[in-house]
Amino acid sequence: MNAYIIKPDTIFNLSDDKDIINIEVLNGLITKHKSLITDRYKKLYDAYIGDYPILHQADKETYKPDNRVVVNFAKYIVDTFNGFFIGVPIKVSSKKKEIDDYINLLDKYNDQDDNNAELSKICSVFGKGYELYFNDDYGNLGITYLDPREGFMVYDESTVQKPRYFVTYQIVDEVMRGYIYDKTYKYEFNDKGGLHVFNGVEHGFNDIPATEFIENEERMSIFESTYSLINAYNKAMSEKANDVDYFADAYLKILGPKVEDSDLVHIRDNRTINFESMDGSGDGIVVDFMSKPNADATQENLINRLERLIFQNSMVANINDENFGTSSGIALRYKLLSMSNLAKAKERKFTSGMNRRYRVLFSNAITHRSENDWLEVEYKFTQNYPANLLEEAQTAAQLSGIVSHETQLSFISAVEDTNAEMERIKKEDENDMVETENRIFQNNEDSQNDEQ
């Protein structure tokens, strides 16, 4: 397969007439998953960490410059987009106090803000990621994230594709060990002396204790559409670096006088070429450097075009662009519109995954919650726009008398919780009123004392 091509993602399905995963089926699914790791997930992860095909090309001849320049656009695109999408943590809440209190406890116990950020990054790199739920050693619910190299979800073949199993495994000392989860049980398996599946134990949830989060419906990495462009950019930059070395290593050309062969034993080291004049007269002696045709303008045009196409196709803004920082207000939002649309699309997919998260978690008996309590959970995503507090304050002030105070406050990014801020304002107003009344009362008393 061409190094610039990444194999499309695969959804694992089992027909409804197969109630359990037997040894043969499990072995086939794992073999298919390992192939997907090699053909897809490894290339995506390598791109994110800066390990591109150009680093693995055959070496050129030793006398030729052989620079391998990598500009890691994949990491820039992933980190920039996720800083915009989830740089401000998702606010999860409920209007029912007992549900809200439990969510806050659960999320704090599991460092869920960090989990959400890492899971979002995994989705951007691979096109999808997983969450796994479990009862920990302290009798609490645990939440952890997995990337698609560590496991896979198996769906049925219906139109809605309902999850049937979740499989996770790892290979340690050439022995594969893992677990299969269905809606009731957790089964352990290993391939020591052949593949074996052991008796299951109840996991305590009313559904498969795992959720697949996806970047988009196609399960594509955020930089996948630009992968070939990034490789072309790296190649162009490497060749440009090679050309710089070529010019630095220019050959000295001597036309006319004959230079002794003993002086030119190592022509490549000396970078000198000597031609004797045809008549041997020595007339018309020329000594200068041989120059290679200059393609600098063509290279620069290609590099600039590739860079524009990379950001255009990924729909992620190049915030390091020298003209980017001079924009503000509506102009800045126009520059970020494509990335905002991308974030909105991901927000809907993430919301779907979080709905399943709390539905499955609340089904566990130790939560003392109703399984349908997840319907009372609300999510607030805040896109991480650069803040201009002066402009926001002016906009909020101009809305006075037109919209509610809560809506006014929502235009100020420094206000994270409008309800809490309104409560603080109300309390300050009450305190001010008490102080005013006390001051009036004291002034009246002082006036009466003066009259007496």
C-alpha positions, 0 to 999 in steps of 0.5 A: 500500500502506498505510504501516503494512503490510509486505509478507511476505518472499519465497523465490526458487526455480528449478525443477530443469530450469533448470541455469543462470541465463540473462539473462532469468531473472537479470533477473526475479529482480533485478526481484523483489528490487528490489520486495522492497527497496522494499515490505519491507526499506526499511520495516524498516530505516527503522523501525530507524533511527527513520524512521517514516510519521508523519514523512512525513505531509502538513503541517497548516495553519500555525496548527495545532501539528504535532509529529512525535514518534518513540519508536523501539521497533524499535531498542530491541527489536532491540538489547535482544534481541541484547544478551541473545542474543549479548551474550556471544559464542558459544563455538565449539570442538572436542574435537579440538585441531587443529580447535579451533586452526584455528577459533580462528585463523579466527574471530580473523582474521575478527573473527568475534565482531563478525561474529556480533553484526552478523549477528544484528542484521541477522536481527532487523531484516530476518528474515534475513541472509547470510554470504559466504565467499571467498579473500582477497588474503593467501591466507586465508579471509575471512568477511563479512556482508550484509543482504538488500538486498545479495543473495539466495539462490536455492533449488530447488523440492524440499521441503528447498529446497537452495541453487542460487545466491547473487546479490549486486549493487550499483548505482554511478553508475546501473550495476548490478554483481554476482556469481552463485555456484553450487557451483563458479563465481563469475560476474560481471555488469553492466547496462552497455549491457544485462545481461551475464554473464561467464565464471566462475572457480572459487571454491574451495569444494565448495558455494555459498560463502554461507549464509542465516541466519534469525531464525525459520522465517517470516523475520519481523523481531523487531519486525514484529508490533508495527510497526502498534502502534509507529506508533499509539504515535508518532501518540498521542504526537504528538497529545498533544504537539499538545494541549500546544501547543493549551492553551499557545495558548489564545484569550482570550474577551471577551464584552460590550464591543465591541473595535475591529476594528483591534485584532483584525487578526491574531486567530490571532496574538493568540488573542483572540475578541470577541463583542458583547452582544446589547443593547449594555448592557455588562452581564455582561462576561466575559473568560477563556480558551476551554478545549479538552475535556481528553482527557489521561486517555484519551490516557494510557490509550491510550499505556500500553496500546500500550506494554504490547502492544508489549513483549508482542507482541515478547516482549522485556522492557522492562528500563527498567521501574521494577519490573524492577530490583527483581527477582532470582533466579527472579523475574527469570528469569520476567520474562525467560522469553518473551525466553529462549524467543525466544532459544532458538528463534533459537539453533537457527536460528543453529546451523543456519547455523553448521553450514553455515558451517564445512562450506563453509569446511572444503571449501576446500583451503587449510584442509587440513581434511576437509569432515566436520570440521564435525561435530566443531564445538560451539557454546555460547550463553550468554544474557546474564542480569543477574549476581548473583554472591553468589546464584550462589556460594551456589547453587554451594556448596549443590550441593557433594557433589550434582553434579560440580565442573564443574557447580558452576562452570557456575552461576557466570557469572564462569567463562567456561570451566569446563574451564580453571577446573578446570585452574587449581584443580587447579594451585593445589591442587598448588601448595598441596600442595607448599608444605604439604610444604615447610613441614612439611619445614622445620618438621621440620628446624627442630625437629631443629636445636633438639634438637641 
